Amino acid sequence: MIEPPIETVLERTGQRFTLVVLAARRARQINAYFNQLGEGIGGYVPPQVHSLSRKPLSIAFEEIAADKVVVDTDE
């Protein structure tokens, strides 16, 4: 089973394409954050939820489900 369920995450964004783009962008940011940890730069936002998962995409889905990441429709 996928946690959180895709239906729950899809309700937050409204469209599948929006969900894919939002989750991919956030997963890239999370991955970049973990890669720059040893350098001490601090240019990326850390994960906004406590997660047992080590995969950036799973963490991104958890953030979307918790309403920590929202869609900016102005872009």
Backbone as numpy.savetxt, mean C-alpha at the origin, in Angstrom:
# Nx Ny Nz CAx CAy CAz Cx Cy Cz
-6.18 -18.04 1.62 -7.01 -16.85 1.62 -6.14 -15.60 1.62
-6.58 -14.62 0.89 -5.90 -13.34 0.83 -6.44 -12.47 1.96
-5.53 -11.88 2.72 -5.91 -10.96 3.78 -5.38 -9.58 3.47
-6.14 -8.60 3.44 -7.58 -8.52 3.56 -8.25 -9.00 2.26
-9.51 -9.42 2.35 -10.21 -9.90 1.14 -10.25 -8.81 0.06
-10.12 -9.24 -1.17 -10.10 -8.31 -2.30 -11.39 -7.49 -2.37
-12.52 -8.10 -2.01 -13.79 -7.37 -2.04 -13.76 -6.17 -1.10
-13.15 -6.33 0.06 -13.05 -5.25 1.03 -12.18 -4.11 0.49
-11.08 -4.47 -0.10 -10.17 -3.47 -0.63 -10.79 -2.78 -1.85
-11.50 -3.54 -2.66 -12.12 -2.99 -3.86 -13.21 -1.98 -3.50
-13.88 -2.16 -2.37 -14.90 -1.20 -1.93 -14.28 0.17 -1.63
-13.03 0.19 -1.20 -12.36 1.45 -0.85 -12.02 2.29 -2.08
-11.74 1.63 -3.21 -11.31 2.35 -4.40 -12.41 2.50 -5.43
-13.31 1.55 -5.51 -14.43 1.65 -6.44 -14.20 0.94 -7.76
-13.00 0.98 -8.31 -12.72 0.36 -9.59 -11.49 -0.53 -9.49
-11.46 -1.59 -10.28 -10.32 -2.51 -10.25 -9.04 -1.83 -10.71
-9.12 -1.07 -11.80 -7.93 -0.42 -12.32 -7.35 0.56 -11.30
-8.19 1.29 -10.63 -7.74 2.23 -9.60 -7.05 1.48 -8.47
-7.61 0.34 -8.09 -7.01 -0.48 -7.03 -5.63 -0.96 -7.45
-5.50 -1.42 -8.67 -4.21 -1.94 -9.15 -3.15 -0.84 -9.16
-3.50 0.32 -9.70 -2.55 1.42 -9.78 -2.15 1.91 -8.39
-3.14 2.09 -7.52 -2.87 2.58 -6.16 -2.00 1.59 -5.38
-2.33 0.31 -5.45 -1.56 -0.70 -4.71 -0.14 -0.82 -5.27
0.01 -0.74 -6.58 1.34 -0.85 -7.18 2.22 0.34 -6.80
1.65 1.54 -6.85 2.42 2.73 -6.47 2.85 2.67 -5.02
1.93 2.31 -4.15 2.25 2.25 -2.72 3.25 1.13 -2.43
3.12 0.00 -3.11 4.06 -1.11 -2.91 5.47 -0.69 -3.33
5.60 0.08 -4.40 6.91 0.58 -4.82 7.49 1.52 -3.77
6.64 2.36 -3.19 7.11 3.28 -2.14 7.58 2.51 -0.91
6.82 1.49 -0.52 7.19 0.68 0.64 8.50 -0.05 0.38
8.65 -0.61 -0.82 9.87 -1.31 -1.18 11.06 -0.36 -1.15
10.89 0.85 -1.67 11.96 1.84 -1.65 12.31 2.23 -0.21
11.30 2.31 0.65 11.55 2.64 2.06 12.43 1.58 2.70
12.09 0.30 2.48 12.88 -0.78 3.08 14.29 -0.84 2.50
14.45 -0.49 1.23 15.78 -0.51 0.61 16.67 0.62 1.10
16.11 1.75 1.48 16.92 2.88 1.92 17.09 2.96 3.43
16.61 1.96 4.17 16.68 2.01 5.63 18.11 2.13 6.15
19.03 1.40 5.60 20.41 1.42 6.09 21.16 2.68 5.75
20.66 3.44 4.79 21.38 4.63 4.34 21.12 5.85 5.22
20.02 5.83 5.98 19.71 6.93 6.86 19.16 8.16 6.17
18.66 8.02 4.96 18.16 9.17 4.21 16.77 9.57 4.67
15.84 8.64 4.75 14.49 8.95 5.22 13.64 9.70 4.22
13.75 9.37 2.94 12.99 10.07 1.92 11.65 9.45 1.60
11.32 8.32 2.18 10.07 7.62 1.87 9.25 7.43 3.14
7.94 7.32 2.97 7.02 7.15 4.09 7.01 5.67 4.49
7.19 5.37 5.77 7.16 3.97 6.21 5.76 3.39 6.13
5.63 2.08 6.23 4.29 1.46 6.23 3.42 2.05 7.34
2.16 2.30 7.03 1.24 2.95 7.96 0.44 1.99 8.82
0.61 0.68 8.61 -0.09 -0.33 9.41 0.93 -1.32 9.93
0.62 -1.93 11.05 1.46 -3.00 11.57 1.06 -4.27 10.84
2.01 -4.91 10.20 1.71 -6.07 9.38 2.68 -7.20 9.68
2.18 -8.42 9.62 3.03 -9.59 9.76 3.62 -9.99 8.41
3.08 -9.44 7.35 3.54 -9.74 6.01 4.85 -9.01 5.73
5.69 -9.63 4.93 6.94 -9.01 4.54 6.91 -8.55 3.10
5.79 -8.75 2.42 5.68 -8.39 1.02 5.07 -6.99 0.88
5.71 -6.12 0.12 5.21 -4.75 -0.02 3.80 -4.66 -0.58
3.42 -5.53 -1.50 2.08 -5.47 -2.07 1.03 -5.84 -1.03
1.30 -6.82 -0.20 0.37 -7.20 0.86 0.21 -6.07 1.87
1.31 -5.41 2.20 1.25 -4.28 3.12 0.44 -3.15 2.50
0.62 -2.92 1.20 -0.14 -1.87 0.50 -1.64 -2.17 0.54
-2.03 -3.42 0.32 -3.44 -3.79 0.40 -3.99 -3.58 1.80
-3.20 -3.90 2.82 -3.64 -3.70 4.20 -3.82 -2.21 4.51
-2.94 -1.38 3.98 -3.08 0.06 4.17 -4.34 0.60 3.49
-4.62 0.11 2.29 -5.82 0.55 1.58 -7.07 0.12 2.34
-7.08 -1.10 2.85 -8.24 -1.61 3.60 -8.45 -0.82 4.88
-7.36 -0.32 5.48 -7.46 0.44 6.73 -7.69 1.93 6.49
-7.90 2.33 5.25 -8.10 3.74 4.87 -6.90 4.62 5.21
-5.72 4.07 5.19 -4.50 4.85 5.41 -4.00 5.44 4.10
-4.40 4.84 2.98 -4.04 5.31 1.65 -5.32 5.53 0.89
-5.49 6.71 0.31 -6.70 7.01 -0.43 -6.35 7.45 -1.85
-7.35 7.42 -2.70 -7.17 7.81 -4.10 -7.31 9.32 -4.21
-6.35 9.94 -4.89 -6.41 11.37 -5.18 -6.95 11.51 -6.60
-8.20 11.95 -6.72 -8.85 12.01 -8.03 -8.48 13.26 -8.81
-7.67 14.14 -8.23 -7.28 15.37 -8.91 -6.24 15.14 -9.99
-5.48 14.03 -9.88 -4.40 13.78 -10.85 -4.92 13.34 -12.17
